């Protein structure tokens, strides 16, 4: 038997075995997703993910986690995925996949105490300390095109960041939000300026790659339904 024929038969066998394995992969009946406590997550993305997986006959459970810990839990396969994360901050993880389409448009904002300069130029001031989370700082340094010389004070809980500025504990903060919740930053005790946009995607452990197309279809349908309502 020629080498070419042996190689062809081996490739065919691998294809057949791969196809059988793919068919044998079954969707789970229950899945656990992490999320950070943010208005966009709670009011929009949790219902979106729950409804989308419901279309697939999958029961969903949600656990709040501090920033970055959620991605580590997914990376280590301790949970199945995360409700949503900006793709710009996902570098360095080997076991995560993002599912199309983007589920919301994320917006990086600079929060400022009233009466202070509130523009992107403050990021270049090395005398300033800006409160944020480590994940948000990573996203800022990747997505912002200007100079960043300011120092950072990192916290784990993203939900407390606007309060830190409004009660004057910090003068400035970097806070990711979305087009759906930008209005929440219009308060008497807070000013803000938009820095840049970054799409946010649903995140899964890579072992669910085989069902990513089905999740995409369900997400697309549910997003459209939620727009109509």
Steps between C-alpha positions, in 0.01 A plus 500: 500500500641840400594766755246732337220246547597439863501874568163538333345219703645641823358846426161346417503302825580814701214683330252222574612469864478877543149505357388221733645679803326824400167320471550342840553839668177586670380834621480528879162537666630753756773764477653743751612849398682767697436872475621824655246707690428777254159643393549387140569145614210480741233681301582393147761228457379251761148493346656481153720202583224322692252539213756398236597176673135436578445478124752215501334321792785585738438618857732785603637599840690820577763579762639851566877518513761773552669637192755258345409212733211417269731447204738287704210276602406454135863445399527222760166346391352549847204673337377486142536861389448866573193704414699759311844656477669751274721306262774761542579371851504128420867466412703242691224240532545176306169327569247773424299561185273792418169444326369724225314730479610772744228518764540868583717798416733569792622851574811590699434820694704734716303597813582833664401694808291807410705815468815322383638479148323211331667405174736233374801724560490421873618146420838645411543664841749290698394673824149353487377169640202344324286226651403204283510119482799309363297373204383852416855631525610231254225600259585868533868447423412289196220713361588860584721666238621789712769532767438337840736612777256508791525245778226249576335374815344160433182367657324169435139612506409708197162601645655725767708708260243776423436540873871544570495808279160639598586492874839659419718211608671520162509784251497279193409147393494284190163331473377277218129520434277462195282709276204361695621636834693813411207707629570378854814713505304824460487597868564814704799337668669361192631610163625272225654496155501212253845368409436222247260218413564126520259220413404260775460127426360194674786277618517119517761244594648360181357153571169644376640596162285226345181689592620856440307529172176401673561753777566766236166430334315512832674823605424667167133408523467616861679830438258571217201409716619730780538788254141456385353508852 
